[in-house]
Amino acid sequence: MMQVRYKLWLEEGEHVFGEGLFELLQEIDRLGSINQAARSLKMSYRQAWGQVKKAEERLGQRLLFTRIGGETGGGAELTPEGRSLVQRYRQFKNEAAGAIETAFQRYFG
């Protein structure tokens, strides 16, 4: 049975935001830790932190608040801008999926 497949990402001259960072930020939000989120997604802490920093530079806004470890442990949480970006991307992705599925059914269903 034929299916439609696609990838979505946002660009501003270069890649700014896509599925990988979307998943990473959701995991950071869920787990409260970059390290735990990276582990959950089977990537290194360095790779995860690098993706976040690169996106912050390209977007010109912070996506995370971080706390250095210690007795109470470190952690990370999404900034209001980061939370908004994740929410808007989720809504965009869901709407785009519906439109693509509708077009696919019209032409191939």
C-alpha positions, 0 to 999 in steps of 0.5 A: 500500500502506497503511503506519503512521507515528508520532512518539515523544517524551518529555514532562514537562509539556513536550517533553523528548526526541525524535527530533531530539535523539536523532539529534543526540546520536548524531552528537555521540557519533560525531563528537566535536563539536557543530559537526560533528554540527550540520553533518552534520544540516544545522542551525546550531551555535547551534540544536544547542547550544540544543537540548542546553542546553534538554534539560539544563535540563528533565532536570536533568542534563548530557548532554555534556562539552565542551572549548573549542577551541585547539591540540588543538581542541575537542570534545564527548562524552556524559556517562554520563547522556547515553549512558544516555538515548540507549541507553534511548531507542533500546531504547524506540523499537525496542520501540515500533516492534515493538508498533506494527507488530504492532498495525498488521498485526493490524488492517490487514494 
